[in-house]
Amino acid sequence: MTFDVVISGGRVLDGTGAPPFRADVAISGDRLAAVGRIDPAGAGAVIDATGRFVAPGFVDCHAHGDAAVFDPAVQRAALRQGVTTFVLGQDGLSFAPGSAATVAYASRYFAAVNGALTDGPLSVRELLDGYDGAVALNTAYLLPHGTIRYDVMGPSPDRAAPADLDAMVRRVEQGLSEGAVGLSSGLEYLPGRYADAAELAALCAPLGGLPYVTHMRAYGQRAETGMTEVMEIAELSGAAVHVSHLHGPADVLLPLVEQALGKGVDLTFDTYPYLRGNTILAMVVLPPSVPGAEPEAAMEMIGSGVLDDWWPTLDAVWPRLTVSHAPGLEWAEGLTMVAAAERAEVPPAEFCRRLLTETRLEAGVVTARPDEGPQGEQSVRRMLRHPSQTGGSDGIYVGGHPHPRGHGAFARFLGRHVRELGDWTWEQAVTHLSAHPARRFGLLDRGLLRQGCAADVVVFDPATVTDLATYPAPRTLAEGVDDVLVSGVPVLARGELTGATPGRALRP
């Protein structure tokens, strides 16, 4: 029997949690044809995996590649970590479904996170069709609650009326029929923060086993507020729940996770192996009274004296912010807010006001957590060891100086948390990074190396895989992953893109 590709001589991590075993992997078309002892004679191509692990491609549960995934440099950054699928539509804000005005809003408000993709109107089907065969890795898409709410209610802070709920539910049902893998919310962003649990539960009702994925209303020491709402939504809707980037003190978070599981909530969560975050500056520094969903009104308030009493409350925040994205003020990217203010010869609050107004609220920042240090590192390690954890980079690729997680998270999971620290075994790592997330998002032919499964395969060196991206040099590529196949097609060979674009928009 002949095969298109045979990966020979490696040790297989099949995604079931079984220890690695010596086997060859054969591929025919876009499917795994066999796993075992295979004669490579006659194969169209042979990849020598001697001394390396062969695993199912990793699923990044939380990636902001909605527009950036078309950039070959971003595809290379992901593939060099073994990531073969991005789950997009995160934090309740992306490009579909929506009218031209809605797409413009999502592009503008979340420009420092997702970038800009296209003009609207845009349906989920049209968005997914645009990814199909256009990029080197797969994409899956969550319906963004904030986008849907804006499409129905605009920037209104009002409670959704019955007619509004009906209109939003219809958009959810339509988006699911067109291939979405769940529903996301961003309850610290606009307009998502205006929703209550009843609204979110109503939109979860059509999910039919697919997850409700949430950037909660509160994290860190206030995570009980966010998790209590998660449990209420799950109870009202019966939906499976996935909590995005669940970071903070493990002593606070893990009991909340166990409480939810103890109440029968079908709960998973993703974490990334860093202590700092990356988001839009406006969310970090503006009080709720500023209508960030309405840039003209927000900038009028920022430019007036209305916030004069507010800015001094942020004195402890300025040293924790590093400018990641500042269109028109690119010289500030990579500088802390304090250092940028010193260079501009103004106080930090004044420079922040300038940054917000001159970028029209588009500026982004990397944010240090108050618990950064050994205690925070221990919390990260404890969170990722929980069996409900899945890997997510929360990668943002916009700006001159983004967080390094987009270029390093999955390699860091493997190099630091498996090889160096032993937080996972190799087989546990593949379960957390591939099999577990594939099941969560209904991608049932991914995440395992079994005959008949989709041939998304990563070959990596356990001795050398590591992240090299740092806060000072965030775009440095990872090492140790040199060969990756997507749907049976080599997309990374000897660490470089092959130019093939077999990536698919995955539908559950």
C-alpha positions as CSV (number, residue, x, y, z in Angstrom):
1,M,0.0,0.0,0.0
2,T,1.3,3.4,-0.9
3,F,0.9,6.6,1.1
4,D,1.3,10.3,0.3
5,V,3.4,11.0,3.4
6,V,5.1,8.7,6.0
7,I,6.5,10.1,9.2
8,S,9.0,7.5,10.2
9,G,11.1,6.7,13.2
10,G,9.5,9.0,15.8
11,R,7.8,8.5,19.1
12,V,4.0,9.0,18.9
13,L,2.0,11.0,21.4
14,D,-1.5,10.1,20.2
15,G,-3.5,12.5,22.3
16,T,-5.3,9.8,24.4
17,G,-3.0,10.4,27.4
18,A,-1.0,7.2,26.6
19,P,2.8,7.4,27.1
20,P,4.8,7.9,23.9
21,F,5.4,4.8,21.8
22,R,7.6,4.1,18.8
23,A,5.6,4.1,15.6
24,D,5.4,5.5,12.1
25,V,2.5,7.6,10.9
26,A,1.1,7.3,7.3
27,I,-1.1,9.9,5.6
28,S,-3.3,9.5,2.6
29,G,-4.9,12.7,1.3
30,D,-6.0,14.8,4.3
31,R,-6.5,11.8,6.7
32,L,-4.3,9.6,8.9
33,A,-4.1,6.3,7.1
34,A,-2.2,4.2,9.7
35,V,-0.2,4.4,12.9
36,G,2.3,1.5,13.5
37,R,5.2,-0.2,11.7
38,I,5.0,1.1,8.2
39,D,7.3,0.5,5.2
40,P,7.9,3.9,3.7
41,A,8.9,2.5,0.3
42,G,6.8,4.1,-2.3
43,A,5.5,6.9,-0.1
44,G,5.2,10.3,-1.9
45,A,7.3,11.9,0.8
46,V,9.1,10.6,3.9
47,I,9.7,12.8,7.0
48,D,12.4,11.4,9.3
49,A,11.3,11.9,12.9
50,T,14.1,10.0,14.6
51,G,14.7,11.4,18.1
52,R,11.5,13.5,17.9
53,F,7.9,13.3,19.1
54,V,5.0,13.1,16.6
55,A,1.8,14.6,18.0
56,P,-1.6,15.9,16.8
57,G,-1.5,19.6,15.9
58,F,-2.1,21.9,18.8
59,V,-5.4,23.9,19.1
60,D,-4.9,27.5,20.4
61,C,-8.2,28.0,22.4
62,H,-7.8,31.7,22.5
63,A,-6.1,33.5,19.7
64,H,-6.7,37.0,18.3
65,G,-5.7,36.2,14.8
66,D,-9.0,37.2,13.2
67,A,-7.2,39.5,10.7
68,A,-3.6,38.7,11.5
69,V,-3.9,35.0,10.4
70,F,-3.6,36.1,6.8
71,D,-0.1,37.3,7.5
72,P,2.5,34.6,6.7
73,A,4.7,35.9,9.5
74,V,1.9,35.1,12.0
75,Q,1.3,31.7,10.4
76,R,5.0,30.9,10.8
77,A,5.0,32.1,14.4
78,A,2.1,29.7,15.2
79,L,3.4,26.8,13.3
80,R,6.9,27.1,14.8
81,Q,5.1,26.2,18.1
82,G,3.1,23.3,16.6
83,V,-0.2,25.3,16.6
84,T,-2.4,24.1,13.6
85,T,-5.7,25.6,14.7
86,F,-6.7,29.1,15.9
87,V,-10.0,29.5,17.7
88,L,-11.1,33.1,16.8
89,G,-14.0,35.4,17.7
90,Q,-12.8,35.8,21.2
91,D,-13.9,38.2,24.0
92,G,-17.2,38.9,22.4
93,L,-15.8,41.1,19.6
94,S,-15.0,40.2,16.0
95,F,-16.2,40.9,12.5
96,A,-19.3,38.8,12.0
97,P,-22.2,38.7,11.9
98,G,-22.8,42.3,11.3
99,S,-23.9,45.2,9.2
100,A,-21.4,47.6,7.7
101,A,-21.7,49.8,10.8
102,T,-21.2,46.9,13.1
103,V,-18.1,45.6,11.3
104,A,-16.7,49.2,11.4
105,Y,-17.3,49.4,15.1
106,A,-15.7,46.0,15.9
107,S,-12.7,47.0,13.7
108,R,-12.2,50.3,15.3
109,Y,-12.9,49.4,19.0
110,F,-10.8,46.3,19.0
111,A,-8.2,47.4,16.5
112,A,-5.3,47.0,19.0
113,V,-6.4,43.4,19.5
114,N,-7.9,41.9,16.3
115,G,-6.8,44.5,13.7
116,A,-9.0,45.3,10.8
117,L,-10.2,42.7,8.3
118,T,-12.8,44.0,5.8
119,D,-15.8,46.2,5.3
120,G,-19.2,44.9,6.1
121,P,-21.8,43.7,6.0
122,L,-20.4,40.3,6.8
123,S,-22.0,36.9,7.7
124,V,-20.3,34.1,9.5
125,R,-20.4,32.0,6.3
126,E,-18.6,34.7,4.4
127,L,-16.0,35.1,7.1
128,L,-15.3,31.4,7.2
129,D,-15.2,31.1,3.5
130,G,-12.5,33.8,3.5
131,Y,-10.3,31.7,5.7
132,D,-10.8,28.4,3.7
133,G,-7.7,27.5,1.7
134,A,-6.3,31.0,2.2
135,V,-3.9,30.3,5.1
136,A,-1.5,27.6,6.3
137,L,-3.4,26.8,9.5
138,N,-7.0,26.0,10.4
139,T,-9.4,28.5,12.0
140,A,-12.5,28.0,14.1
141,Y,-14.9,30.8,15.0
142,L,-16.9,31.8,18.0
143,L,-20.0,34.0,17.7
144,P,-19.1,37.3,19.4
145,H,-21.8,38.4,21.7
146,G,-20.7,42.1,21.8
147,T,-20.7,42.2,18.0
148,I,-24.2,40.7,17.9
149,R,-25.5,43.0,20.6
150,Y,-24.1,46.1,18.8
151,D,-25.7,44.9,15.5
152,V,-29.1,44.8,17.3
153,M,-28.8,47.6,19.9
154,G,-25.9,49.7,18.9
155,P,-23.9,51.2,21.8
156,S,-26.9,51.3,24.0
157,P,-26.3,50.5,27.7
158,D,-30.0,49.5,28.1
159,R,-31.2,46.2,29.2
160,A,-32.2,44.1,26.2
161,A,-35.9,44.2,25.5
162,P,-37.7,41.0,24.4
163,A,-37.6,42.0,20.8
164,D,-33.8,42.7,21.1
165,L,-33.3,39.2,22.6
166,D,-35.3,37.6,19.8
167,A,-33.2,39.4,17.2
168,M,-29.9,38.4,18.9
169,V,-31.0,34.8,19.3
170,R,-31.8,34.6,15.6
171,R,-28.3,35.8,14.8
172,V,-26.8,33.1,17.1
173,E,-28.9,30.4,15.4
174,Q,-27.9,31.6,12.0
175,G,-24.3,31.8,12.9
176,L,-24.3,28.3,14.3
177,S,-25.9,27.0,11.2
178,E,-23.1,28.6,9.2
179,G,-20.4,26.9,11.2
180,A,-19.6,28.7,14.4
181,V,-18.2,26.5,17.2
182,G,-19.7,28.4,20.2
183,L,-20.5,31.8,21.6
184,S,-18.1,34.2,23.2
185,S,-18.5,37.2,25.5
186,G,-16.3,40.0,26.7
187,L,-17.9,41.4,29.9
188,E,-15.2,44.0,30.6
189,Y,-15.5,45.3,27.0
190,L,-18.2,47.3,25.3
191,P,-21.0,46.7,24.6
192,G,-20.7,43.3,26.3
193,R,-20.5,44.7,29.8
194,Y,-24.0,46.0,29.5
195,A,-25.5,42.5,29.3
196,D,-26.9,40.6,32.3
197,A,-26.9,36.9,33.0
198,A,-30.5,36.5,31.6
199,E,-29.5,38.0,28.2
200,L,-26.4,35.8,28.0
201,A,-28.3,32.7,29.0
202,A,-30.9,33.3,26.3
203,L,-28.2,33.5,23.7
204,C,-26.6,30.3,25.0
205,A,-29.8,28.3,24.6
206,P,-29.3,27.4,21.0
207,L,-25.7,26.1,21.5
208,G,-26.6,22.5,21.7
209,G,-23.5,21.3,23.5
210,L,-21.1,23.8,22.0
211,P,-19.5,26.1,24.6
212,Y,-20.2,29.5,26.0
213,V,-16.7,31.1,26.1
214,T,-16.4,34.0,28.4
215,H,-14.0,36.8,29.3
216,M,-15.6,37.2,32.7
217,R,-16.7,40.4,34.3
218,A,-14.0,40.2,36.9
219,Y,-10.7,38.4,37.5
220,G,-8.0,38.2,40.1
221,Q,-9.1,38.9,43.6
222,R,-12.6,39.7,42.3
223,A,-12.9,36.5,40.3
224,E,-15.8,35.3,42.5
225,T,-18.0,37.9,41.0
226,G,-17.2,36.7,37.5
227,M,-17.4,33.0,38.3
228,T,-20.7,33.4,40.2
229,E,-22.2,34.9,37.0
230,V,-20.7,32.1,34.9
231,M,-22.5,29.5,37.2
232,E,-25.7,31.5,36.9
233,I,-25.6,31.5,33.1
234,A,-24.8,27.8,33.1
235,E,-27.7,27.0,35.4
236,L,-30.2,29.1,33.4
237,S,-29.1,27.8,30.0
238,G,-27.6,24.4,30.6
239,A,-24.7,25.4,28.4
240,A,-21.2,24.1,28.7
241,V,-18.8,26.9,29.8
242,H,-15.3,27.7,28.9
243,V,-13.6,30.6,30.9
244,S,-11.0,32.6,28.9
245,H,-7.5,33.3,30.3
246,L,-8.3,32.4,33.9
247,H,-5.4,34.1,35.6
248,G,-4.9,35.3,39.1
249,P,-4.2,33.9,42.5
250,A,-4.7,30.1,42.4
251,D,-5.9,30.1,46.0
252,V,-8.8,32.2,44.8
253,L,-9.4,30.7,41.4
254,L,-9.1,26.9,42.0
255,P,-11.8,26.7,44.7
256,L,-14.1,28.6,42.4
257,V,-13.4,26.1,39.6
258,E,-14.1,23.2,42.0
259,Q,-17.3,24.9,43.2
260,A,-18.6,25.1,39.7
261,L,-17.7,21.5,38.8
262,G,-19.3,20.4,42.1
263,K,-22.5,22.0,41.0
264,G,-22.4,20.0,37.8
265,V,-21.3,22.8,35.5
266,D,-19.5,21.5,32.4
267,L,-16.5,23.8,32.9
268,T,-13.1,24.2,31.2
269,F,-10.8,27.1,31.1
270,D,-7.7,28.2,29.2
271,T,-4.5,29.8,30.6
272,Y,-1.2,31.1,29.1
273,P,2.2,30.7,30.8
274,Y,2.9,34.4,31.5
275,L,2.1,36.8,34.2
276,R,1.4,39.9,32.1
277,G,-1.6,40.7,29.9
278,N,-2.2,42.6,26.7
279,T,-5.3,44.6,25.9
280,I,-6.7,48.0,24.8
281,L,-5.5,50.9,26.9
282,A,-9.0,52.3,27.2
283,M,-10.2,49.3,29.1
284,V,-7.4,49.6,31.6
285,V,-7.5,53.3,32.3
286,L,-11.0,54.7,31.6
287,P,-13.8,54.6,34.2
288,P,-17.1,53.0,33.4
289,S,-18.7,56.5,33.0
290,V,-16.8,57.0,29.8
291,P,-18.7,55.6,26.8
292,G,-15.8,53.8,25.1
293,A,-18.2,52.4,22.5
294,E,-18.8,56.0,21.3
295,P,-15.3,57.4,20.4
296,E,-16.4,61.0,19.8
297,A,-18.2,61.3,23.1
298,A,-15.4,59.5,24.9
299,M,-12.7,61.7,23.5
300,E,-14.7,64.8,24.4
301,M,-14.8,63.6,28.0
302,I,-11.0,62.8,28.0
303,G,-10.2,66.2,26.6
304,S,-12.3,68.0,29.1
305,G,-11.8,68.4,32.8
306,V,-14.4,65.8,33.7
307,L,-11.8,63.2,34.6
308,D,-9.4,65.5,36.5
309,D,-10.2,63.7,39.7
310,W,-9.9,60.3,38.1
311,W,-6.4,60.4,36.7
312,P,-4.6,60.6,40.1
313,T,-6.2,57.3,41.1
314,L,-4.1,55.6,38.5
315,D,-0.6,56.6,39.8
316,A,0.1,53.0,40.8
317,V,-1.0,51.7,37.4
318,W,1.4,53.7,35.2
319,P,4.5,51.7,36.0
320,R,2.7,48.5,35.1
321,L,1.8,49.6,31.5
322,T,4.0,49.1,28.4
323,V,2.8,50.6,25.2
324,S,2.3,47.8,22.6
325,H,0.4,49.6,19.8
326,A,0.3,53.3,19.2
327,P,-0.4,54.3,15.6
328,G,1.0,57.7,14.9
329,L,3.1,57.5,18.1
330,E,5.2,54.5,17.2
331,W,8.2,55.8,19.0
332,A,6.4,55.0,22.3
333,E,5.9,51.3,21.5
334,G,8.0,49.1,23.8
335,L,8.3,51.9,26.4
336,T,6.5,51.9,29.7
337,M,4.0,54.6,30.2
338,V,6.3,56.3,32.7
339,A,9.3,56.2,30.3
340,A,7.2,57.4,27.3
341,A,5.9,60.3,29.5
342,E,9.4,61.2,30.5
343,R,10.5,61.2,26.9
344,A,7.5,63.4,26.0
345,E,8.3,65.6,29.0
346,V,4.8,65.4,30.5
347,P,3.3,63.5,33.5
348,P,2.1,59.9,32.8
349,A,-1.6,60.9,33.0
350,E,-1.1,63.6,30.4
351,F,0.7,61.3,28.1
352,C,-2.0,58.7,28.5
353,R,-4.6,61.3,27.5
354,R,-2.6,62.1,24.5
355,L,-2.2,58.5,23.6
356,L,-5.9,57.9,23.8
357,T,-6.9,60.9,21.8
358,E,-4.3,60.8,19.1
359,T,-4.9,57.1,18.4
360,R,-8.7,57.6,18.7
361,L,-8.8,55.0,21.5
362,E,-6.9,52.5,19.4
363,A,-3.8,52.3,21.7
364,G,-2.8,48.9,23.2
365,V,-0.7,48.0,26.2
366,V,1.0,45.1,27.9
367,T,-0.1,45.1,31.5
368,A,1.9,43.7,34.5
369,R,-0.2,42.1,37.2
370,P,0.2,43.2,40.8
371,D,1.1,39.7,41.8
372,E,4.0,39.4,39.3
373,G,6.8,37.4,41.0
374,P,7.3,33.9,42.5
375,Q,3.8,33.8,43.9
376,G,2.3,34.6,40.5
377,E,4.5,32.0,38.8
378,Q,3.3,29.3,41.3
379,S,-0.3,30.3,40.5
380,V,0.3,29.9,36.8
381,R,1.7,26.4,37.4
382,R,-1.1,25.3,39.6
383,M,-3.7,26.5,37.2
384,L,-2.3,24.7,34.2
385,R,-2.0,21.4,36.2
386,H,-5.8,21.4,36.7
387,P,-7.5,18.7,34.5
388,S,-10.0,21.3,33.2
389,Q,-7.2,23.5,31.8
390,T,-6.6,23.9,28.0
391,G,-3.8,25.9,26.4
392,G,-4.5,29.3,24.9
393,S,-2.0,32.0,23.9
394,D,-4.4,35.0,23.9
395,G,-1.9,35.9,21.2
396,I,-2.2,39.5,19.8
397,Y,-0.2,40.3,16.7
398,V,-1.1,44.0,16.3
399,G,1.4,46.7,17.1
400,G,5.1,47.2,17.1
401,H,5.6,45.7,20.5
402,P,3.0,43.1,21.4
403,H,3.0,40.6,24.2
404,P,5.5,37.7,23.5
405,R,2.7,35.0,24.1
406,G,1.7,35.0,20.5
407,H,5.1,33.9,19.4
408,G,6.0,31.7,22.5
409,A,3.1,30.4,24.6
410,F,2.9,26.9,23.2
411,A,6.6,26.4,23.0
412,R,6.9,27.7,26.6
413,F,4.3,25.1,27.7
414,L,6.5,22.4,26.3
415,G,10.0,23.6,27.0
416,R,9.5,25.2,30.4
417,H,6.5,23.5,31.9
418,V,7.1,20.0,30.6
419,R,10.9,19.6,30.1
420,E,12.2,22.0,32.8
421,L,9.5,22.1,35.5
422,G,7.7,18.8,35.1
423,D,4.2,20.4,35.5
424,W,3.0,18.0,32.8
425,T,4.3,14.8,31.3
426,W,4.6,14.9,27.5
427,E,1.5,12.9,27.1
428,Q,-0.4,15.2,29.5
429,A,0.8,18.2,27.5
430,V,-0.7,16.8,24.2
431,T,-4.0,16.2,26.0
432,H,-4.1,19.7,27.3
433,L,-3.0,21.4,24.1
434,S,-4.7,19.2,21.5
435,A,-7.1,16.5,22.3
436,H,-8.9,18.3,25.1
437,P,-9.6,21.6,23.2
438,A,-10.6,19.8,20.1
439,R,-13.3,18.0,22.0
440,R,-14.4,21.2,23.7
441,F,-15.1,22.9,20.4
442,G,-16.7,20.0,18.7
443,L,-13.7,19.3,16.3
444,L,-14.0,15.6,16.8
445,D,-11.7,14.6,13.9
446,R,-8.8,16.6,15.4
447,G,-6.6,16.3,18.4
448,L,-5.8,12.6,18.1
449,L,-3.4,10.5,16.0
450,R,-5.8,7.7,15.0
451,Q,-6.6,6.2,11.7
452,G,-9.3,8.2,9.9
453,C,-8.6,11.5,11.9
454,A,-7.6,14.7,10.1
455,A,-3.9,14.7,9.4
456,D,-2.9,17.8,11.4
457,V,0.5,16.6,12.7
458,V,3.4,18.3,14.5
459,V,6.9,16.8,14.8
460,F,9.0,18.4,17.6
461,D,12.3,17.8,19.4
462,P,11.7,17.4,23.1
463,A,15.3,18.3,23.9
464,T,15.2,21.7,22.1
465,V,11.7,22.9,21.9
466,T,11.6,26.3,23.6
467,D,10.2,29.8,23.4
468,L,12.6,32.6,22.6
469,A,10.2,35.6,22.6
470,T,10.6,38.0,25.5
471,Y,9.0,41.2,26.6
472,P,11.9,43.2,25.1
473,A,11.9,41.1,21.9
474,P,8.3,39.8,21.5
475,R,8.4,38.6,17.9
476,T,11.3,36.1,18.3
477,L,10.4,32.7,16.8
478,A,10.3,29.6,18.9
479,E,12.6,26.7,18.3
480,G,12.3,22.9,18.2
481,V,9.3,22.5,15.9
482,D,10.5,22.1,12.3
483,D,7.9,20.0,10.6
484,V,4.1,20.5,10.6
485,L,1.4,19.2,8.4
486,V,-2.2,20.5,8.1
487,S,-4.7,18.3,6.4
488,G,-1.9,16.1,5.3
489,V,0.0,18.9,3.6
490,P,3.4,20.0,4.8
491,V,3.1,23.6,5.8
492,L,6.4,23.9,7.8
493,A,9.5,22.1,6.7
494,R,12.9,22.6,8.3
495,G,11.3,25.5,10.3
496,E,10.2,27.4,7.2
497,L,6.8,27.9,5.5
498,T,6.4,25.7,2.4
499,G,3.9,28.2,0.9
500,A,1.0,25.7,1.0
501,T,-2.3,27.0,2.3
502,P,-4.4,24.0,3.2
503,G,-5.9,25.6,6.3
504,R,-9.6,25.1,6.7
505,A,-12.4,27.0,8.5
506,L,-13.4,24.2,10.8
507,R,-17.0,23.6,11.5
508,P,-18.3,21.3,14.3
